Amino acid sequence: MGEVKLIGAFARPFYFRVKWALKYKGIEFEIFEEDLMNKSPILLQYNPVHKKVPVLVHRGKPIAESRIILDYIEETWQDPPLLPEDPLERATTKFWAHFIDVEFWASMTGIFLNEGEEQEKYIKPALQGLATIDQALEGKKFFGGEKIGYTDLVLGWIPYWLPVVEEVSGVKLFHLHRFPSLSAWAQNFMDLPLIYQNLPPRDEFLRILHETRAYLTEKYRY
């Protein structure tokens, strides 16, 4: 085993944000991709509590939960930085990361896992979340300015994953004219070689998302 190992799963956005962070820092690492329908002994060994990906293993010690992993990467390999030096700016960065992962993600999960009237309950909060993020990005290339940073990686699933989620769930949310700042950010983000060179094939991603939604909606139907 190498010094740094990343346990993830194909097409899982929280796994990719960690992968991007490692690539951004220039860290060499091994990738172990999981079949989450048949979890490996390695995953169960390194994340016995939640049994989820991603998991970063550094010198044999595991770190779980994607934003905790990003914090660990930033503290362990400080150059180039993902977080600003100023304490207030760092706190603001963490605020937006929390908003994206907790409030906005909850709405998107509700849309993905439901249908009909139950699904409609989550559409308005999701649109409000997109509008809030759009406003935060007004006049900015990236969240921190001219270079990508911590919040951009946390938000990074939107340009590639959201359109596929929309296709699978049958709900269109991300209208370019309605969210111009977020749309411009998405294009800037996707233009980065770091990002577009490290994305899953769309056809395979679409197939897996269809299968995942079918499985989860059936599982939680009763």
C-alpha positions in Angstrom: 0.0 0.0 0.0 1.2 3.5 -0.8 1.4 6.3 1.7 -1.8 7.8 0.5 -4.8 5.8 -0.6 -8.3 7.0 -1.6 -11.3 4.7 -1.3 -14.2 5.9 -3.4 -17.0 4.9 -5.7 -17.5 5.6 -9.4 -19.7 8.7 -10.0 -20.0 9.7 -6.3 -19.4 13.5 -6.2 -18.1 13.6 -2.7 -15.4 11.2 -3.7 -14.4 13.4 -6.6 -14.0 16.5 -4.5 -11.3 14.7 -2.5 -9.7 13.4 -5.7 -9.6 16.9 -7.1 -8.0 18.2 -3.9 -5.3 15.6 -4.0 -4.6 16.4 -7.6 -4.6 20.1 -6.9 -1.9 19.6 -4.2 0.2 17.4 -6.4 -0.1 14.4 -4.0 0.5 10.9 -5.4 -2.1 8.4 -4.3 -3.6 5.1 -5.0 -7.3 4.8 -5.9 -9.5 1.9 -4.7 -13.0 2.1 -6.2 -15.8 0.4 -4.4 -18.9 -1.5 -5.5 -21.2 -0.1 -2.8 -23.7 -2.9 -3.4 -21.0 -5.3 -2.3 -18.7 -3.4 0.0 -15.2 -4.7 0.3 -13.3 -5.7 3.5 -11.0 -2.7 2.9 -13.9 -0.2 3.2 -15.4 -2.0 6.2 -12.0 -2.0 7.8 -11.2 1.7 7.3 -14.7 3.1 7.8 -16.5 0.6 10.1 -18.8 3.3 11.5 -20.6 4.6 8.4 -19.3 2.1 5.8 -19.3 4.9 3.2 -17.0 6.5 0.8 -14.8 8.5 0.4 -12.1 7.4 2.9 -8.6 8.8 2.8 -5.9 6.5 4.2 -2.7 8.3 5.1 0.2 6.2 6.5 -2.3 3.5 7.4 -4.7 5.8 9.3 -8.2 6.4 7.9 -10.0 9.7 7.6 -13.7 9.7 6.7 -16.3 12.2 5.5 -15.4 14.3 2.5 -15.1 17.8 4.1 -13.2 16.4 7.1 -10.9 14.9 4.5 -10.5 18.2 2.7 -9.6 19.8 6.0 -7.0 17.1 6.7 -5.5 17.5 3.2 -5.3 21.3 3.7 -3.6 21.0 7.1 -1.2 18.2 6.0 -0.2 19.5 2.6 -0.4 23.3 2.9 0.9 24.3 -0.5 -0.8 25.3 -2.7 -3.5 26.4 -0.3 -7.2 25.7 -0.7 -8.3 28.0 2.1 -7.6 31.7 2.6 -5.2 32.9 5.3 -7.6 35.5 6.8 -9.7 33.9 9.6 -12.9 35.7 8.6 -12.5 34.6 5.0 -11.8 31.0 6.1 -14.9 31.1 8.3 -17.0 32.4 5.3 -15.6 29.7 3.1 -16.6 27.0 5.6 -20.1 28.6 5.9 -20.7 28.3 2.2 -19.4 24.7 2.2 -21.7 23.8 5.0 -24.7 25.5 3.2 -24.0 23.5 0.0 -23.6 20.2 1.8 -26.3 20.4 4.3 -29.1 22.7 3.1 -28.8 22.5 -0.7 -27.8 18.9 -0.8 -30.9 17.9 1.3 -33.2 19.4 -1.3 -31.4 17.7 -4.1 -31.6 14.3 -2.3 -35.3 14.8 -1.8 -35.8 15.4 -5.5 -33.7 12.4 -6.5 -35.4 10.0 -4.1 -39.0 11.0 -4.6 -41.7 11.3 -7.3 -44.9 13.3 -7.8 -46.2 15.5 -5.0 -43.6 14.3 -2.6 -40.9 15.3 -5.0 -42.4 18.7 -5.6 -41.9 19.6 -1.9 -38.2 19.8 -2.5 -38.2 21.8 -5.8 -38.7 25.3 -4.3 -36.0 24.9 -1.6 -33.6 23.6 -4.3 -34.3 26.6 -6.5 -33.9 28.9 -3.5 -30.5 27.2 -2.8 -29.4 27.8 -6.4 -30.4 31.4 -6.2 -28.5 31.9 -2.9 -25.4 30.4 -4.4 -25.8 32.4 -7.6 -25.9 35.6 -5.5 -22.8 34.6 -3.5 -20.9 34.2 -6.8 -22.0 37.5 -8.4 -19.0 39.3 -9.9 -16.6 36.4 -9.1 -14.8 33.9 -11.3 -14.5 31.5 -8.4 -15.6 31.7 -4.8 -12.2 32.9 -3.6 -11.4 35.1 -6.6 -9.2 34.1 -9.5 -8.2 30.6 -8.3 -10.3 27.7 -7.3 -10.4 26.9 -3.6 -12.2 24.9 -0.9 -15.7 26.0 -1.6 -15.3 25.5 -5.4 -14.4 21.8 -4.8 -17.4 21.3 -2.5 -19.7 22.9 -5.1 -17.9 21.1 -7.9 -20.6 18.5 -8.4 -23.1 21.0 -9.8 -21.8 21.5 -13.4 -21.4 17.8 -14.2 -23.6 15.9 -11.8 -26.7 18.1 -11.6 -27.7 17.8 -15.3 -27.6 14.1 -15.0 -29.6 14.2 -11.7 -32.1 16.4 -13.6 -32.4 13.9 -16.4 -32.8 10.9 -14.1 -35.3 12.6 -11.8 -37.2 14.4 -14.5 -36.9 17.9 -12.8 -35.1 20.8 -14.5 -33.6 23.2 -12.1 -30.5 24.8 -13.5 -31.6 27.4 -16.1 -28.7 29.4 -17.4 -30.6 32.7 -17.7 -32.0 32.3 -14.2 -28.6 31.8 -12.5 -26.1 33.7 -14.6 -23.3 34.0 -12.0 -23.5 30.3 -11.1 -23.6 29.4 -14.8 -20.4 31.5 -15.5 -18.7 29.9 -12.5 -19.7 26.4 -13.7 -18.1 27.1 -17.1 -14.9 28.4 -15.5 -14.8 25.4 -13.3 -15.3 22.9 -16.1 -12.7 24.6 -18.2 -10.0 23.6 -15.7 -7.9 20.6 -16.8 -7.7 19.5 -13.2 -11.5 19.1 -13.3 -12.4 17.9 -16.8 -9.6 15.4 -16.9 -10.9 13.8 -13.7 -14.5 13.1 -14.4 -16.5 9.8 -14.8 -17.7 8.9 -18.3 -21.2 10.4 -18.6 -23.0 7.4 -20.2 -21.8 5.1 -17.4 -22.6 7.7 -14.8 -26.1 8.1 -16.2 -26.7 4.3 -16.1 -25.5 4.0 -12.5 -27.6 6.9 -11.4 -30.7 5.3 -13.0 -29.9 2.1 -11.2 -29.2 3.8 -7.9 -32.5 5.8 -8.0 -34.5 2.7 -8.9 -32.9 0.8 -6.0 -33.3 3.5 -3.4 -36.8 4.5 -4.3 -37.9 0.9 -4.0 -36.0 0.4 -0.8 -37.6 3.4 1.0 -41.1 3.1 -0.6 -42.6 1.3 2.3 
